[in-house]
Amino acid sequence: MRTPLVVLVTALVVSACAVDTASPARAAERFHAALSAHQEEAACGMLARKTADKLPDPGQTCADALRELRLGPGGRVTEVSVWGQEAQVRLAGDTLFLHRFTDGWRIKAAGCEPVRDLPYDCEVDD
């Protein structure tokens, strides 16, 4: 009769240690869905404050800056990596970096392309 208890305890420990990859993936998908629907104001609301503040040029709104960048379609999620409060979400058409704040996951960088032997080059970043 001990075997079922051991299996149950092991299952609980494993599930307690599981990393939530669904939440950052959903945040990345919502961001690109807003852009695809031409709801740039809503997309700006999904950015980390520092990123949203840095994005526009003087005299320009965040929404205007996103509209001007014309980020490509996000597509389906292909990979999610989470380490602590940081995440990388790879979509078929974009790579995004996110940070978990008290109110949820927010986009720190989007429109990111890998650069050989260097960090990513991002259209939107903090």
Summary of the structure (lengths in Angstrom):
residues: 126
radius of gyration: 17.7
end to end distance: 55.5
largest distance: 71.0
contacts: 350
relative contact order: 0.17
helix: 40%
strand: 33%
